[in-house]
């Protein structure tokens, strides 16, 4: 997928482990993510020898329009893995077969996994009459859509901070208790690339701790800022849902 993904997912080879068991490009991680989406029965990700995604094949239950499923796949990969995939590489096949009990149990597990997850669905900007900018981030938390906004000046640095604050506000709205606050957001240079680096503070009743996350800037710094906030909080949120 990317060099970063490969470094994160490559596991040390133990004695007696075959090459087939090693997953340097995180293919299994991506397939497990896709099969957790509602309505997905199976998923297969095909990558090139250098880790570039060449094809994604998804088998779904009847009822979800293929175009909508393609958008779900794109959104899930971008939000959870920071991976942008051309929609033309995603193929969706549907089945109307009656499922055995094992498939029904799998579907129930997938639905529970989706309810626990939080997916990024939208980033919007609106300029007011006083030349201030309102940034809005929309997330999907199970069956519920949550939205966070932040007002900021209309310049590059302020837009970056505003996108991060709106993402934190949306995440905070999805929580039953506790508070998330943006500690900081900045752009950094590393390995000849630019990254958004986010610090999110989790404030509890007795203590607080800092979560950090990054995302490469490929489709604009504001989007990278939102995804860096999600990267910082994904594991912590997964333990709460």
N, C-alpha and C positions, 0 to 999 in steps of 0.2 A: 504494500500500500504506500507507505512512505518510509524513509529511513528511520524516522522517529518511532513509528509504529513497530518497525522491525526490532529496534533496540528494546522497546518496552515489552514485547511479546516473546522475544527469543529466550528460551529457557536453556540453562546449561545442560549439555548432553551427559547423561549418566551412563555408567558402564552397562552395556547390554541394551541400550536404547537405539532403535533403528532410525535411519534418516526419515522414514515415513512418519515417525511420531513427532518430529520437530516441526514447528509451525512458525518459521521466521517472519512471515508477513502478516501474521494475525488473522489468517483466513477463518479459522474456527471461531475466533472472537466475533468477527463480523457476521458469520452465519448464525451463531447463537443469538446475537442481537436481533437479526431479522426474523428468526423463528419465534421471538418473543412478541412480535407485533400481532395485533388482533387479526385473525383471519388467515394467518400464514401457516401452512402445513409443513413446508420444507423450504430450504433456501440453499443455493449453491453459488459460491463465489469463485470465479476463475481469474487467476492472476498470471502475468507474464513472468519469465525467469528473474526479472529485476523488481518484481513486486507491484507492478502497475495493474490496476483492475481492468480486465478485458471484457468480462461478461458477468452478469448477475442474473440467475434464474430463480424465480420465486413461484411456488405452487400455492394457490390460495383457495379458500372456500368460495363458492358462488355467493354473490350478494354485494361484494365490494367492487366497484368499477375499476378496471385495470389502471386507468390514468390516475385515479385517486391512490391506488396502492403504490404506483411508481413514485408519487410525491411523498408518500409515507416512508418509503425506502430511502429516498434522497434525504429527507429530513432527519431520519434516525441515524444514518451514517454520518451526516454532517454534525449533528448535535452531540452524539456520544463518542465518535472517533475522530472528529475533525476532518472527515474524508469527503471531498466533493467528487461526485460521480456523474458523468454525463447521462441524462435520462435515456439516451438511445442505447446505452449498454445494459439497460434493465429490461428483462422480458418477464411477463407475468402470464402464467397459465392457471386456469380455474378448473375445479372439479366439482361435479354435482353428485358424486357417489355417496351412498349411505356409509357413514363411518362406523367402524367397530368401536367397542368400548375403549380400547387403547387410544384411539384417535380422539375420542371425546375427552378422555382424561388429559391428553396432551393439550387440547384446546383450552381446557379449564386452567391448566398451568400457564399457558401463554397469556390468557386474559388477566390472571393474577399478576404476572410479571409486568404487563402493560400498565396496570393500575398503580404499581409501585414506581414506575418510571416517570420522568418528566422530559418532554420533548419540546424543542424549540420550533415554533411555527411562524413567527413573523417579527419583523423590525420595521417600524414606520417613523417618519419624520413629518412634522407639521409646523410651519412658521406662523407665528401670531402677528398681530398688527404692530406690536411694539418691537418687532424684529427679534424676539426671543424664539427659541426652538423647543418644541416639545417632542421628546423621544419616547416611543412606546415599544415595549417588548411583550410579545404574546407567547405563552407556553401552554402546553397541553399536559395536565396532571390527571392521568386516568381518563375519566369521562368529563372532567371539568376543564374549562379554559380559564386561565388566569392571565392578568395583564398588569404590567407595571409601567409607570411613566416617570419621566424626569424632565424638568425644564432647565434649559441651559442657553448660553450664548451660542451664536451661530458661527463658530470657528472650529478648526480641526481638533485642537486640543480639548475644547469644551464638548464637542460632539462625542469624542472618545469617552470622556468621563461620563457624559450623560447616558450613553448607551449602556455602560457598565452599571450605573446607578439604577437605570430602568430594569435591567436584568435582575439585579439584586432585589428590587422592589417586587418584581413578579414572583421570584422564588419565595420571598418572605410571605407573600399573600397565600402561597400554597401550604405553608406550615401551620400546624395546629397550635404550636407553642414555640417559644424561643424567638430570637431575632437575628437577622443577618444584616450586616452593615458593610459597605464598601470601604476597605482600608486604603486601597489605592489601585490605580490602573496606569500603566505606562507602556510605551513601545520600546522594545529592545532589539539590538542587532546581534545575531549569532549565526555562525556558519554561512555567512553571506546571505542571510535571509532576515526578514523583519518579523517579530513576534509581538503579540499582545500579551502582557503579563499582568495577571489580576491577583489582588490580595483581598480575601473576603473574611471578615471577622464574624465568628459565631458567638453571640452573646447569650449566656445562660443565666440561671438564677444565682449560681455560685462561682462560675468561672467563665472565661472566654478563651477561645483559641483561634489561631489564624490558619486559613486554608488558602492555598495558592494554585494557580492553574495557568496554562499558556495555550495559545493558538496561533499558528502561522497566519500572517496577513496575506491573503490571496484574493479575497473578494471585497476588500475594503476594510479599513481599520475598525469601523464601528461594529461590523458583523464579527470580526475577530475578537473584539472586546467582549461581546455577548457570549461567544463560545468559550472564551477563556474563563469567564465567570462560571459557566456550566461545568467546565473541566475542573475547576477548583472545588466545586460543591457536589459533583456526581456521587462520589463514594460515600460522603457523609450523608447525603440525602437517601441513598440506597439503604443505609442502615436504619432509617426512620420510617420507611414506607413498607 
